[in-house]
Amino acid sequence: MKVTLWRQETEIRVPVRSAGQLHKERSRLFLSVEHDGVTGYGEVAPQPEELNGDAGILDVIDEVRVFVVPQLQQILEREGDLPSWTRIARFAGSRAASNPAVALLEMALLDRELHALRTTIDSLWPVQFDTPLQATFSLIEDTAINFDTAVSRVRAKLSGSQLSPGRCDSSNDSRAGACSTTTAAPVTTPR
Protein backbone atom coordinates (compact mmCIF):
# COMPACT_ATOMS: atom_id res chain seq x y z
CA MET A 1 0.00 0.00 0.00
CA LYS A 2 1.18 3.49 -0.86
CA VAL A 3 -0.55 6.54 0.66
CA THR A 4 0.29 10.06 -0.54
CA LEU A 5 -1.04 13.28 0.98
CA TRP A 6 -0.51 16.65 -0.68
CA ARG A 7 -1.79 20.20 -0.47
CA GLN A 8 -2.74 22.67 -3.20
CA GLU A 9 -3.48 26.38 -2.84
CA THR A 10 -6.36 27.65 -4.97
CA GLU A 11 -7.29 31.29 -5.47
CA ILE A 12 -10.94 32.14 -4.78
CA ARG A 13 -12.50 33.98 -7.73
CA VAL A 14 -14.45 36.35 -5.47
CA PRO A 15 -12.84 36.81 -2.00
CA VAL A 16 -15.20 36.31 0.94
CA ARG A 17 -15.09 38.21 4.24
CA SER A 18 -16.02 35.98 7.16
CA ALA A 19 -15.27 35.97 10.88
CA GLY A 20 -13.08 39.07 10.59
CA GLN A 21 -10.92 37.53 7.87
CA LEU A 22 -10.76 38.10 4.13
CA HIS A 23 -10.48 34.74 2.40
CA LYS A 24 -8.67 35.08 -0.95
CA GLU A 25 -7.50 31.50 -1.36
CA ARG A 26 -8.38 28.05 -0.14
CA SER A 27 -6.14 25.09 0.55
CA ARG A 28 -7.22 21.71 -0.74
CA LEU A 29 -5.90 18.41 0.57
CA PHE A 30 -5.63 15.39 -1.69
CA LEU A 31 -5.01 11.82 -0.63
CA SER A 32 -4.16 8.93 -2.92
CA VAL A 33 -4.26 5.32 -1.83
CA GLU A 34 -2.58 2.78 -4.11
CA HIS A 35 -2.86 -0.94 -3.46
CA ASP A 36 -2.49 -3.91 -5.81
CA GLY A 37 -1.90 -1.55 -8.75
CA VAL A 38 -5.16 0.39 -8.29
CA THR A 39 -5.22 4.00 -7.04
CA GLY A 40 -8.07 6.08 -5.62
CA TYR A 41 -8.17 9.77 -4.76
CA GLY A 42 -9.96 11.84 -2.13
CA GLU A 43 -10.18 15.61 -1.64
CA VAL A 44 -11.25 17.98 1.14
CA ALA A 45 -10.87 21.75 1.61
CA PRO A 46 -10.64 22.54 5.33
CA GLN A 47 -10.68 26.14 6.48
CA PRO A 48 -7.28 27.81 6.94
CA GLU A 49 -7.43 28.21 10.74
CA GLU A 50 -9.31 26.51 13.55
CA LEU A 51 -12.51 28.47 14.17
CA ASN A 52 -15.71 27.90 16.16
CA GLY A 53 -14.84 24.30 16.91
CA ASP A 54 -14.02 23.37 13.30
CA ALA A 55 -10.54 22.14 12.51
CA GLY A 56 -7.98 24.09 10.51
CA ILE A 57 -6.00 22.56 7.67
CA LEU A 58 -2.90 21.78 9.78
CA ASP A 59 -5.08 19.89 12.26
CA VAL A 60 -6.54 17.80 9.43
CA ILE A 61 -3.07 17.03 8.06
CA ASP A 62 -1.94 15.89 11.53
CA GLU A 63 -5.10 13.79 11.95
CA VAL A 64 -4.44 12.00 8.66
CA ARG A 65 -0.79 11.32 9.55
CA VAL A 66 -1.17 10.44 13.23
CA PHE A 67 -4.52 8.61 13.39
CA VAL A 68 -6.16 7.79 10.04
CA VAL A 69 -3.28 6.29 8.03
CA PRO A 70 -1.98 4.22 10.98
CA GLN A 71 -5.49 2.76 11.45
CA LEU A 72 -5.61 1.89 7.76
CA GLN A 73 -2.16 0.26 8.00
CA GLN A 74 -3.26 -1.81 11.02
CA ILE A 75 -6.30 -3.15 9.17
CA LEU A 76 -4.18 -4.01 6.12
CA GLU A 77 -1.69 -5.90 8.31
CA ARG A 78 -4.42 -7.68 10.29
CA GLU A 79 -6.79 -8.54 7.41
CA GLY A 80 -4.41 -8.71 4.46
CA ASP A 81 -6.41 -6.24 2.35
CA LEU A 82 -7.76 -2.70 2.48
CA PRO A 83 -11.11 -2.24 4.20
CA SER A 84 -14.17 -1.27 2.19
CA TRP A 85 -14.88 2.44 2.09
CA THR A 86 -18.12 1.69 3.97
CA ARG A 87 -16.12 0.88 7.12
CA ILE A 88 -14.04 4.07 7.18
CA ALA A 89 -16.58 6.31 8.94
CA ARG A 90 -15.91 4.22 12.08
CA PHE A 91 -12.35 5.60 12.14
CA ALA A 92 -13.68 8.99 13.29
CA GLY A 93 -12.76 10.12 16.75
CA SER A 94 -13.95 13.00 18.92
CA ARG A 95 -11.35 15.47 17.61
CA ALA A 96 -12.55 18.30 15.35
CA ALA A 97 -10.14 17.24 12.59
CA SER A 98 -11.30 13.64 12.65
CA ASN A 99 -14.36 13.92 10.37
CA PRO A 100 -12.66 15.75 7.47
CA ALA A 101 -9.61 13.48 7.71
CA VAL A 102 -11.76 10.35 7.69
CA ALA A 103 -13.85 11.73 4.79
CA LEU A 104 -10.64 12.22 2.81
CA LEU A 105 -9.70 8.55 3.22
CA GLU A 106 -13.28 7.38 2.65
CA MET A 107 -13.39 9.17 -0.72
CA ALA A 108 -10.02 7.75 -1.75
CA LEU A 109 -11.08 4.19 -0.92
CA LEU A 110 -14.45 4.61 -2.64
CA ASP A 111 -12.70 5.92 -5.76
CA ARG A 112 -10.22 3.02 -5.60
CA GLU A 113 -13.00 0.44 -5.27
CA LEU A 114 -14.85 1.93 -8.24
CA HIS A 115 -11.65 1.75 -10.33
CA ALA A 116 -10.97 -1.84 -9.20
CA LEU A 117 -14.52 -2.89 -10.15
CA ARG A 118 -14.34 -0.87 -13.39
CA THR A 119 -17.60 0.86 -12.59
CA THR A 120 -18.91 4.35 -11.87
CA ILE A 121 -20.52 6.01 -8.91
CA ASP A 122 -23.83 5.96 -10.83
CA SER A 123 -23.89 2.20 -10.34
CA LEU A 124 -24.01 2.71 -6.56
CA TRP A 125 -26.34 5.69 -6.55
CA PRO A 126 -28.33 5.86 -9.79
CA VAL A 127 -29.78 9.20 -10.82
CA GLN A 128 -33.47 9.28 -9.93
CA PHE A 129 -34.39 12.89 -10.79
CA ASP A 130 -32.86 16.09 -12.14
CA THR A 131 -30.87 18.03 -9.60
CA PRO A 132 -32.31 21.52 -9.09
CA LEU A 133 -29.92 24.42 -9.60
CA GLN A 134 -29.84 27.30 -7.16
CA ALA A 135 -27.82 30.49 -7.39
CA THR A 136 -26.83 31.94 -4.05
CA PHE A 137 -24.97 35.02 -2.98
CA SER A 138 -23.03 36.03 0.09
CA LEU A 139 -24.51 38.58 2.45
CA ILE A 140 -21.09 38.86 4.07
CA GLU A 141 -19.29 41.59 2.17
CA ASP A 142 -18.16 45.16 2.62
CA THR A 143 -20.79 46.79 0.41
CA ALA A 144 -24.45 47.27 1.32
CA ILE A 145 -26.87 44.89 -0.38
CA ASN A 146 -30.59 45.02 -0.99
CA PHE A 147 -31.77 41.44 -0.47
CA ASP A 148 -34.94 41.74 -2.59
CA THR A 149 -33.02 43.28 -5.49
CA ALA A 150 -30.32 40.61 -5.32
CA VAL A 151 -32.88 37.77 -5.25
CA SER A 152 -34.71 39.31 -8.22
CA ARG A 153 -31.46 39.47 -10.20
CA VAL A 154 -30.64 35.85 -9.43
CA ARG A 155 -34.14 34.72 -10.43
CA ALA A 156 -33.97 36.73 -13.66
CA LYS A 157 -30.65 35.17 -14.56
CA LEU A 158 -31.89 31.66 -13.84
CA SER A 159 -35.12 32.12 -15.78
CA GLY A 160 -33.20 33.59 -18.71
CA SER A 161 -30.90 30.53 -18.76
CA GLN A 162 -27.87 32.82 -18.66
CA LEU A 163 -26.15 30.62 -16.12
CA SER A 164 -24.70 27.22 -16.71
CA PRO A 165 -24.08 24.75 -13.87
CA GLY A 166 -20.94 25.60 -11.92
CA ARG A 167 -20.76 29.22 -13.13
CA CYS A 168 -22.26 32.48 -11.93
CA ASP A 169 -21.97 35.80 -13.73
CA SER A 170 -22.57 38.79 -11.46
CA SER A 171 -22.39 41.19 -14.45
CA ASN A 172 -19.64 43.14 -12.69
CA ASP A 173 -22.22 44.55 -10.26
CA SER A 174 -20.71 44.48 -6.78
CA ARG A 175 -24.17 44.79 -5.22
CA ALA A 176 -25.15 41.39 -6.61
CA GLY A 177 -22.83 39.63 -4.15
CA ALA A 178 -20.46 36.73 -4.65
CA CYS A 179 -22.34 34.12 -6.69
CA SER A 180 -21.92 30.39 -6.69
CA THR A 181 -24.03 27.44 -7.69
CA THR A 182 -25.22 24.69 -5.42
CA THR A 183 -27.69 21.87 -5.53
CA ALA A 184 -30.63 22.80 -3.36
CA ALA A 185 -34.13 24.23 -3.44
CA PRO A 186 -34.91 27.41 -5.44
CA VAL A 187 -34.09 30.85 -4.02
CA THR A 188 -36.82 32.20 -1.75
CA THR A 189 -37.37 35.62 -0.20
CA PRO A 190 -37.72 35.73 3.62
CA ARG A 191 -40.97 37.17 4.94
KAQUIDA-V533075 format. One record per residue. N is the residue number from 1. RES is the residue in three letters. SS is DSSP state (H for helix, E for strand, C for the rest). PHI is phi in radians with two decimals (* if undefined). D_FIRST is the distance of its C-alpha to the first C-alpha in Angstrom with 1 decimal. Layout:
# KAQUIDA-V533075
<<N & RES & SS & PHI & D_FIRST> <N & RES & SS & PHI & D_FIRST>>
This chain:
# KAQUIDA-V533075
<<1 & MET & C & * & 0.0> <2 & LYS & E & -2.22 & 3.8> <3 & VAL & E & -2.04 & 6.6> <4 & THR & E & -2.21 & 10.1> <5 & LEU & E & -2.07 & 13.4> <6 & TRP & E & -2.50 & 16.7> <7 & ARG & E & -2.16 & 20.3> <8 & GLN & E & -2.33 & 23.1> <9 & GLU & E & -1.64 & 26.8> <10 & THR & E & -2.20 & 28.8> <11 & GLU & E & -1.34 & 32.6> <12 & ILE & E & -1.45 & 34.3> <13 & ARG & E & -1.03 & 37.0> <14 & VAL & E & -2.15 & 39.5> <15 & PRO & E & -0.97 & 39.0> <16 & VAL & E & -2.10 & 39.4> <17 & ARG & E & -1.64 & 41.3> <18 & SER & E & -2.67 & 40.0> <19 & ALA & C & 0.90 & 40.6> <20 & GLY & C & 1.31 & 42.5> <21 & GLN & E & -2.16 & 39.9> <22 & LEU & E & -1.80 & 39.8> <23 & HIS & E & -1.64 & 36.4> <24 & LYS & E & -1.86 & 36.1> <25 & GLU & E & -2.54 & 32.4> <26 & ARG & E & -2.34 & 29.3> <27 & SER & E & -1.60 & 25.8> <28 & ARG & E & -2.04 & 22.9> <29 & LEU & E & -1.85 & 19.3> <30 & PHE & E & -2.10 & 16.5> <31 & LEU & E & -2.32 & 12.9> <32 & SER & E & -2.00 & 10.3> <33 & VAL & E & -2.18 & 7.1> <34 & GLU & E & -1.98 & 5.6> <35 & HIS & E & -2.68 & 4.6> <36 & ASP & C & 0.93 & 7.4> <37 & GLY & C & 1.37 & 9.1> <38 & VAL & E & -2.07 & 9.8> <39 & THR & E & -2.07 & 9.6> <40 & GLY & E & -2.23 & 11.6> <41 & TYR & E & -2.21 & 13.6> <42 & GLY & E & -2.24 & 15.6> <43 & GLU & E & -2.58 & 18.7> <44 & VAL & E & -2.43 & 21.2> <45 & ALA & C & -2.28 & 24.4> <46 & PRO & C & -1.17 & 25.5> <47 & GLN & E & -1.22 & 29.0> <48 & PRO & C & -1.10 & 29.6> <49 & GLU & C & -2.20 & 31.1> <50 & GLU & C & -1.10 & 31.2> <51 & LEU & E & -2.71 & 34.2> <52 & ASN & C & 0.91 & 35.9> <53 & GLY & C & 1.52 & 33.1> <54 & ASP & E & -1.58 & 30.3> <55 & ALA & C & -1.33 & 27.5> <56 & GLY & E & -1.53 & 27.5> <57 & ILE & H & -1.09 & 24.6> <58 & LEU & H & -1.15 & 24.0> <59 & ASP & H & -1.13 & 23.9> <60 & VAL & H & -1.18 & 21.2> <61 & ILE & H & -1.05 & 19.1> <62 & ASP & H & -1.07 & 19.7> <63 & GLU & H & -1.07 & 18.9> <64 & VAL & H & -1.10 & 15.4> <65 & ARG & H & -1.23 & 14.8> <66 & VAL & H & -1.52 & 16.9> <67 & PHE & H & -2.00 & 16.5> <68 & VAL & H & -1.24 & 14.1> <69 & VAL & H & -1.14 & 10.7> <70 & PRO & H & -1.05 & 11.9> <71 & GLN & H & -1.12 & 13.0> <72 & LEU & H & -1.08 & 9.8> <73 & GLN & H & -1.08 & 8.3> <74 & GLN & H & -1.09 & 11.6> <75 & ILE & H & -1.12 & 11.6> <76 & LEU & H & -1.04 & 8.4> <77 & GLU & H & -1.17 & 10.3> <78 & ARG & H & -1.31 & 13.6> <79 & GLU & H & -1.81 & 13.2> <80 & GLY & C & 1.42 & 10.7> <81 & ASP & C & -2.73 & 9.3> <82 & LEU & C & -1.23 & 8.6> <83 & PRO & C & -1.30 & 12.1> <84 & SER & C & -1.14 & 14.4> <85 & TRP & H & -1.03 & 15.2> <86 & THR & H & -1.19 & 18.6> <87 & ARG & H & -1.59 & 17.6> <88 & ILE & H & -1.21 & 16.3> <89 & ALA & H & -1.00 & 19.9> <90 & ARG & H & -1.25 & 20.4> <91 & PHE & H & -1.24 & 18.2> <92 & ALA & C & -1.09 & 21.1> <93 & GLY & C & -1.90 & 23.4> <94 & SER & C & -1.56 & 26.9> <95 & ARG & C & -1.31 & 26.0> <96 & ALA & C & -1.05 & 27.0> <97 & ALA & C & -1.42 & 23.6> <98 & SER & H & -1.13 & 21.8> <99 & ASN & H & -1.09 & 22.5> <100 & PRO & H & -1.14 & 21.5> <101 & ALA & H & -1.18 & 18.3> <102 & VAL & H & -1.19 & 17.4> <103 & ALA & H & -1.07 & 18.8> <104 & LEU & H & -1.05 & 16.4> <105 & LEU & H & -1.20 & 13.3> <106 & GLU & H & -1.02 & 15.4> <107 & MET & H & -1.10 & 16.2> <108 & ALA & H & -1.10 & 12.8> <109 & LEU & H & -1.27 & 11.9> <110 & LEU & H & -1.09 & 15.4> <111 & ASP & H & -1.04 & 15.2> <112 & ARG & H & -1.10 & 12.0> <113 & GLU & H & -1.08 & 14.0> <114 & LEU & H & -1.10 & 17.1> <115 & HIS & H & -1.14 & 15.7> <116 & ALA & H & -1.12 & 14.4> <117 & LEU & C & -1.50 & 18.0> <118 & ARG & C & 0.93 & 19.6> <119 & THR & C & -2.38 & 21.7> <120 & THR & C & -2.05 & 22.8> <121 & ILE & H & -1.16 & 23.2> <122 & ASP & H & -1.07 & 26.8> <123 & SER & H & -1.23 & 26.1> <124 & LEU & H & -1.44 & 25.0> <125 & TRP & C & -2.24 & 27.7> <126 & PRO & C & -1.13 & 30.5> <127 & VAL & C & -1.20 & 33.0> <128 & GLN & C & -1.96 & 36.1> <129 & PHE & C & -2.84 & 38.3> <130 & ASP & C & -1.17 & 38.6> <131 & THR & C & -1.44 & 37.0> <132 & PRO & C & -1.16 & 39.9> <133 & LEU & C & -1.93 & 39.8> <134 & GLN & E & -2.21 & 41.1> <135 & ALA & E & -1.76 & 41.9> <136 & THR & E & -2.14 & 41.9> <137 & PHE & E & -2.46 & 43.1> <138 & SER & C & -1.57 & 42.8> <139 & LEU & C & -1.54 & 45.8> <140 & ILE & C & -1.71 & 44.4> <141 & GLU & C & -2.69 & 45.9> <142 & ASP & C & -1.32 & 48.7> <143 & THR & C & -1.63 & 51.2> <144 & ALA & C & -1.20 & 53.2> <145 & ILE & C & -2.41 & 52.3> <146 & ASN & C & -1.68 & 54.4> <147 & PHE & H & -1.04 & 52.2> <148 & ASP & H & -1.07 & 54.5> <149 & THR & H & -1.13 & 54.7> <150 & ALA & H & -1.12 & 51.0> <151 & VAL & H & -1.11 & 50.3> <152 & SER & H & -1.05 & 53.1> <153 & ARG & H & -1.12 & 51.5> <154 & VAL & H & -1.12 & 48.1> <155 & ARG & H & -1.07 & 49.8> <156 & ALA & H & -1.09 & 51.9> <157 & LYS & H & -1.16 & 48.9> <158 & LEU & H & -1.18 & 47.0> <159 & SER & H & -1.22 & 50.1> <160 & GLY & C & -1.50 & 50.8> <161 & SER & C & 0.93 & 47.3> <162 & GLN & C & -1.43 & 46.9> <163 & LEU & C & -1.81 & 43.4> <164 & SER & C & -1.92 & 40.4> <165 & PRO & C & -0.95 & 37.2> <166 & GLY & C & 1.48 & 35.2> <167 & ARG & C & -2.43 & 38.2> <168 & CYS & C & -2.40 & 41.1> <169 & ASP & C & -1.94 & 44.2> <170 & SER & C & -1.53 & 46.3> <171 & SER & C & 0.93 & 49.1> <172 & ASN & C & 0.98 & 49.1> <173 & ASP & C & -1.82 & 50.8> <174 & SER & H & -1.11 & 49.5> <175 & ARG & H & -1.32 & 51.2> <176 & ALA & H & -1.32 & 48.9> <177 & GLY & C & 1.50 & 45.9> <178 & ALA & C & -1.47 & 42.3> <179 & CYS & E & -1.58 & 41.3> <180 & SER & E & -2.68 & 38.1> <181 & THR & E & -2.05 & 37.3> <182 & THR & E & -2.44 & 35.7> <183 & THR & C & -1.84 & 35.7> <184 & ALA & C & -2.88 & 38.3> <185 & ALA & C & -1.24 & 42.0> <186 & PRO & C & -1.07 & 44.7> <187 & VAL & C & -1.12 & 46.1> <188 & THR & C & -2.21 & 48.9> <189 & THR & C & -1.69 & 51.6> <190 & PRO & C & -1.19 & 52.1> <191 & ARG & C & -1.75 & 55.5>>
